[in-house]
Amino acid sequence: MAKFNALLVGAGKMGQAWAKNLRDCPEAQTTGWVDIRPGAVDEAIDELQLTGIKSYDDLGKALAELRPDFVVDVTIPEAHREVTITALAAGVPVLGEKPMADSMASARQMIAASERAGKLYMVSQSRRYDARLLAFRKAIDEHVGKLGILASDFFLGPHFGGFREEMKSPLILDMAIHTFDNARQISGEDPLNVYCREFNPAWSWYSGNTSATAIFEMTGGLQYTYSGSWCAQGLNTSWQSEWRAFGPRGAATWDGEHDPIAARVTGNEGFFHATEQITVPAATDVQGGIAGSLREFLDALRTGKIPQGECHDNIKSLAMVFAAIESAATDRRVDITRLLT
């Protein structure tokens, strides 16, 4: 089987992670790499000891010369719109990093470009490919039933330095996209509206709001509650958050690190009805992280299947982010469906 030729855009740390991901993929090869910073690509190629890759500082030139099978966009969010629209206009499918865009307006323009070109644009939500998260969803399906309550807690205290410590809403804008997207994946429901409060603790080393609580009303009657902070040092949660889910047949929980646990109701008498606790083991054959994203994207190119993260679907997760920020800024509940039209 012939390999897909990839054009990689962005040579930062995450771009280099994608370069290694493409190197290790038996179905793809990187033929070109673009970065507007002089020498950035050549330095990355040398550091990673890669061969057979042409370096560029101009995306249009690279597209014209190489005619790749797809583009991987690993630029900063502010550049996603230009990179994606340029590639799609050249008739090249795009696999982009999260978040989809730096605004809802840009995201809608990118979707329109995908529609005009008739080419796939998929956003890599790499945490969707965690085998333990997939086991948590299985636990819900098999032992809990249709969800009415879903909650996630995210509490860590990372000292990043750099741009995150200067952002206005670093937690929601840079990190919560993962958790919000996972809430949609776990429940199978979509967001309707949100009420959110943001704040920054007195001891914070960030300029912007690092902490938030958001209550989402979802389709199917689901209420999803998010609580999180990037100024919580000690007794930390997993990067994947800690989750609890409740439905008519019982409950399920996942600490973000180990196999999830379900508690299925088995009795119908007494003050608390009896439950049976069940551990649901994670599958061992799941390809996780960005390798999972790449695998699903290439499968979609081969078969025409609609992948997870396809732009028309992923914009719903992005809308949760911007609606939460708007709600916190206005102290009002925000209609998320309004942002999607």
C-alpha positions in Angstrom: 0.0 0.0 0.0 1.4 3.4 -1.0 2.0 5.8 1.8 0.2 9.1 2.2 2.5 12.1 1.7 2.1 14.7 4.5 3.0 18.4 4.6 3.7 19.4 8.2 3.1 23.1 9.2 4.7 24.3 12.4 8.0 23.3 13.9 7.5 24.1 17.6 7.4 21.5 20.3 4.1 20.0 19.3 5.1 20.2 15.6 8.1 18.1 16.5 5.9 15.6 18.3 3.8 15.3 15.1 7.0 14.9 13.1 7.9 11.8 15.2 4.3 10.6 15.0 4.4 10.8 11.2 7.8 9.1 11.2 6.5 6.2 13.2 3.3 5.8 11.1 3.6 3.0 8.5 0.9 4.6 6.3 2.3 8.1 6.0 5.6 10.0 5.4 6.5 13.6 5.7 7.7 15.1 2.5 7.7 18.7 3.5 7.7 20.9 6.6 6.8 24.6 6.8 7.6 27.2 9.4 7.7 31.0 8.9 10.7 31.3 11.4 14.0 31.1 9.4 15.9 28.0 10.2 13.3 26.5 12.5 12.5 23.5 10.3 16.1 22.7 9.5 17.0 22.8 13.2 14.1 20.4 14.0 15.0 18.0 11.2 18.6 17.9 12.5 17.5 17.4 16.1 15.1 14.6 15.2 17.6 13.1 12.7 15.0 13.0 10.0 15.7 12.6 6.3 13.9 13.1 3.0 12.0 16.2 4.2 12.1 19.5 2.3 12.0 22.7 4.4 9.9 25.7 3.5 9.0 29.1 5.0 6.0 29.6 2.6 2.9 27.3 2.7 1.7 28.2 -0.7 5.0 27.3 -2.3 5.2 24.0 -0.5 1.6 23.1 -1.5 2.4 23.9 -5.2 5.7 22.1 -5.3 4.9 19.0 -3.3 1.1 18.4 -3.9 0.8 16.5 -0.6 -2.0 14.1 0.2 -2.8 16.0 3.4 -1.6 18.9 5.6 -1.0 18.6 9.4 -1.5 22.1 11.0 0.4 22.4 14.2 0.7 26.2 14.3 -0.6 28.5 17.0 -4.4 28.9 17.2 -4.3 32.4 15.7 -2.7 30.9 12.5 -5.1 27.9 12.1 -7.6 29.8 10.0 -5.1 30.9 7.4 -3.3 27.6 7.2 -6.5 25.5 6.9 -8.2 27.7 4.4 -5.0 27.9 2.2 -4.6 24.1 2.2 -8.3 23.4 1.5 -8.4 26.0 -1.3 -5.5 24.0 -2.9 -7.6 20.9 -2.6 -5.7 19.3 0.2 -7.4 17.7 3.3 -6.3 19.1 6.7 -5.7 17.5 10.1 -5.4 20.3 12.6 -4.4 20.6 16.2 -6.9 21.8 18.8 -8.4 24.3 19.5 -10.0 24.5 16.0 -9.6 28.3 15.9 -9.1 31.4 18.0 -12.7 32.6 17.4 -16.1 31.2 16.4 -16.0 33.4 13.3 -12.8 31.9 12.1 -14.1 28.4 12.8 -17.1 29.0 10.7 -15.0 30.3 7.8 -12.8 27.1 8.0 -15.9 24.9 7.8 -17.1 26.9 4.8 -13.7 26.3 3.2 -14.0 22.6 3.8 -17.5 22.6 2.2 -16.3 24.6 -0.8 -13.4 22.3 -1.4 -15.2 19.1 -0.7 -12.2 18.0 1.4 -11.9 16.7 4.9 -11.0 19.0 7.7 -10.5 17.2 11.1 -9.4 18.5 14.4 -7.1 16.2 16.5 -8.7 15.8 19.9 -6.1 13.4 21.0 -7.5 12.6 24.4 -10.5 10.9 22.8 -8.2 8.0 22.1 -7.5 7.1 25.8 -8.4 3.4 26.4 -9.4 4.1 29.9 -11.8 6.9 28.8 -13.3 4.5 26.3 -13.8 2.0 29.1 -15.5 4.7 31.1 -18.0 5.2 28.3 -18.5 1.5 28.1 -19.2 1.3 31.8 -21.9 4.0 31.4 -23.4 2.2 28.4 -23.5 -1.2 30.1 -24.2 -0.4 33.7 -25.5 3.2 34.1 -27.9 3.9 31.2 -28.8 7.3 29.7 -27.0 10.0 31.7 -28.8 12.7 33.6 -25.8 13.9 35.6 -22.1 14.2 34.5 -19.4 16.0 36.4 -15.7 16.5 36.0 -13.0 17.9 38.3 -9.7 19.2 37.0 -7.2 20.6 39.6 -3.5 21.1 38.9 -0.9 23.7 39.5 1.5 23.8 36.6 4.2 26.5 36.3 4.4 26.8 32.5 6.0 30.2 32.2 5.5 31.9 28.8 2.2 32.8 27.1 -0.2 30.8 29.2 0.7 32.8 32.3 -0.3 36.0 30.4 -3.5 34.8 28.8 -6.9 36.2 29.9 -8.6 32.8 30.4 -5.8 30.2 30.3 -7.7 27.4 31.9 -10.8 27.5 29.7 -9.2 28.6 26.5 -6.1 26.4 26.5 -7.1 23.3 28.5 -10.9 22.9 29.0 -11.4 22.2 25.3 -10.2 18.7 26.1 -12.6 18.1 29.0 -15.5 19.7 27.3 -14.9 17.6 24.2 -14.6 14.5 26.3 -17.9 15.3 28.0 -19.6 15.2 24.6 -17.8 12.0 23.7 -18.7 10.3 27.0 -22.4 11.3 27.0 -23.2 11.4 23.3 -25.0 14.7 23.9 -24.4 18.2 22.6 -24.4 21.6 24.4 -27.4 23.9 24.6 -26.4 26.6 27.1 -23.9 27.4 29.9 -23.5 29.5 33.0 -19.9 30.0 34.0 -17.9 31.8 36.7 -14.2 32.5 36.3 -11.8 33.8 39.0 -8.1 33.9 39.9 -7.0 33.0 43.5 -5.0 35.5 45.5 -1.9 33.3 45.3 -2.0 32.8 41.5 1.1 33.2 39.4 -1.0 33.8 36.3 -2.3 37.1 35.1 -5.7 35.8 33.9 -8.4 33.7 35.4 -7.1 30.2 36.2 -10.2 28.8 37.9 -13.7 28.2 36.8 -17.0 26.4 37.4 -19.4 25.9 34.5 -22.8 24.3 34.4 -23.8 23.1 30.9 -27.3 22.1 29.9 -27.0 19.4 27.2 -29.3 17.7 24.9 -31.2 14.7 26.3 -31.8 16.4 29.6 -28.2 16.0 30.7 -26.6 18.5 33.2 -22.8 18.6 32.9 -20.8 20.4 35.6 -17.1 21.3 35.1 -14.9 22.5 38.0 -11.3 23.3 37.5 -8.2 25.3 38.4 -4.6 25.7 37.2 -3.6 27.2 40.6 -4.2 24.1 42.7 -1.0 22.7 44.1 -1.2 19.4 45.8 -3.8 16.6 45.8 -4.0 17.0 42.1 -6.3 15.3 39.7 -5.3 13.6 36.5 -4.7 15.7 33.4 -7.8 13.7 32.1 -9.9 15.0 35.0 -11.8 13.0 37.6 -15.3 12.0 36.4 -18.6 10.9 37.9 -21.7 9.9 35.9 -25.2 9.0 37.1 -28.1 7.4 35.2 -31.2 5.3 35.9 -29.3 2.1 36.6 -26.5 3.4 38.7 -23.3 5.4 38.6 -19.7 5.3 37.1 -16.5 7.0 38.1 -13.1 7.4 36.6 -10.1 9.0 38.2 -8.4 9.7 34.9 -5.6 7.2 35.5 -6.9 3.8 36.4 -9.7 1.5 35.1 -13.1 3.0 35.6 -15.6 1.7 38.2 -19.4 1.3 37.8 -21.9 0.8 40.6 -25.0 -0.9 39.3 -28.2 -0.8 41.4 -29.2 -4.4 42.3 -31.8 -3.9 45.0 -35.1 -2.1 45.4 -35.6 -1.9 49.1 -34.0 0.1 52.0 -32.9 3.6 52.6 -30.0 3.1 50.1 -30.7 0.5 47.5 -28.0 -2.2 47.1 -25.4 -1.8 44.4 -22.9 -4.0 42.8 -19.4 -2.6 42.1 -17.8 -3.5 38.8 -14.4 -2.6 37.4 -14.4 -2.2 33.7 -10.9 -2.9 32.3 -9.4 -0.8 29.5 -8.7 -2.4 26.2 -5.1 -3.1 25.5 -5.2 -2.6 21.7 -6.1 1.1 21.5 -3.7 3.4 19.8 -3.8 6.5 21.9 -2.9 10.2 21.7 -2.0 11.9 18.4 -1.2 8.5 16.9 -4.8 7.6 17.4 -5.9 10.9 15.7 -3.6 10.2 12.7 -4.8 6.7 12.4 -8.5 7.7 12.3 -7.7 10.6 9.8 -5.9 8.3 7.4 -8.7 5.8 7.7 -11.2 8.5 6.8 -9.1 9.5 3.7 -9.1 5.9 2.6 -12.7 5.0 3.2 -14.6 8.3 3.2 -15.9 7.6 6.8 -16.6 10.7 8.9 -14.0 10.7 11.7 -14.2 12.0 15.2 -13.2 15.6 15.3 -14.6 16.4 11.8 -15.0 20.1 11.7 -18.8 20.2 11.6 -18.8 18.3 14.9 -15.7 19.7 16.6 -17.0 23.3 16.4 -19.6 22.2 19.1 -16.8 21.6 21.6 -15.1 24.9 20.6 -18.5 26.7 21.1 -18.5 25.4 24.7 -15.2 27.2 25.3 -16.3 30.5 23.9 -19.7 30.4 25.4 -18.2 29.7 28.9 -15.9 32.7 28.5 -18.8 34.9 27.4 -20.9 33.7 30.3 -18.2 34.5 32.8 -17.6 38.0 31.3 -21.3 38.9 31.3 -22.5 36.9 34.4 -25.3 35.5 32.3 -26.3 32.2 30.9 -25.3 31.9 27.2 -27.1 30.1 24.5 -24.5 27.9 22.8 -26.7 27.1 19.8 -26.6 30.8 18.9 -22.8 30.6 18.5 -23.2 27.7 16.0 -25.4 29.6 13.5 
